[in-house]
Amino acid sequence: MKTYLNPSPEQWPLLAQRQTVASADLNETVKSIFNDIEKRGAKALKKYTQYFDGVTLENLKVSETEIEKAAAEVSADLQKAIQTAAENIKRFHQSQKEISKKIETTSGVFCWRESRAINTIGIYIPGGTAPLFSTVLMLAIPAQIAGCKNIILCSPPDKKGNINPAILYAAQLTGVTQIYKVGGIQAIAAMTLGTDDIPKVDKLFGPGNQYVTSAKQYAQQLGTAIDLPAGPSELLVIADDSCDPEFVASDLLSQAEHGGDSQVILITNSEKIVSKVTAAIEQQKAVLPRQSVVEKALENSRALVFETIQKGIEFSNFYAPEHLILVVEDAENKIGLIENAGSVFLGNYSCESAGDYASGTNHTLPTNSYAKNYSGVSLDSFVKKITFQKLTSKGLQNLGPTIELMATAEQLDAHKNAVAIRLQKLQNGDYN
């Protein structure tokens, strides 16, 4: 991690840059795979699965037998941990249910809003060396609470053609209805377009690398909604003398190990803290199995030293991190200063791993500065909000003249007539 002392605002855009793949290359690859799958369906999916995942599959759909077998391979302790996390996630997301309120905006004019579940949703779960079964919980549980009828899950298979058992156990636990052994761009394309094997979904969810993120953004252009632009993981820690440097180092490493394209940032008001955290990073990373991944991520990570924590928070708002740890004196009283962040962790004991797994908040969050205009996944992500209104005869009489005047001003006479005809009949006594 390179250290920068009191960087000026003019330097901030450069310091806030994430790793990127040339968008032209990404877009070309995405379009090519989408077009192939649209033309050849399952045949193309199997081709890309063989090419990218190194396995040839006859059946892409995971069978009930495979799911049952996988559950038996998950240890009792891990099953219990997954169940505990699931209960906390369920409890937090159930609290987000909106109670419909009927509002009388004008005497006799009633307006309200109700939620309706999105019918079919698609969940993408990264696999590989770090199969994110926790993401199954984060997405399938709120989908189930919302009442989504069809929950489709895609995840890349391993070299033996299997999906990690913990992913399948979590899917079974949370009511996923169909599971497919497909990963990457091709999985997003299949759920966007629909194939003989995989249903077309109404909305896509789930994190992934820049290829998956680009595929999701392309899916939007084809009419399929997405949760948010969720790319490589990132973490920003703001720390002062009240921090434990070993804790800070462990948090930075926890996100760096997600992938070589992940990014972690340390912000502090003390060079001594940077030195202590850097030393702790060197000590802790030496025993990590994913050390090479961590080191690659650290190459694109940095430490920034500002004169004040206030200035550090200003940079954080500019950066808009996916995860923000605020480990400073009186942290809770500083949250009013936080404007842009996906999820915030307060104090020495609020490790980011808690949010990743089991505290209850959702870990599917906006990255790459999208926290400036996107929220993380919540129960609302799985529903549509429909507004309703009812006007009584008195309500129309009270509001009608306002509508007529506005319609006349916009020169939309048919709009005015829709009110005038009704008011005339009421005046004539044709209706009560």
Order of alpha helices (4+ residues) and beta strands (2+ residues): beta-alpha-alpha-alpha-alpha-alpha-beta-beta-beta-alpha-beta-alpha-beta-alpha-beta-alpha-beta-beta-alpha-beta-alpha-alpha-beta-alpha-beta-beta-alpha-beta-alpha-alpha
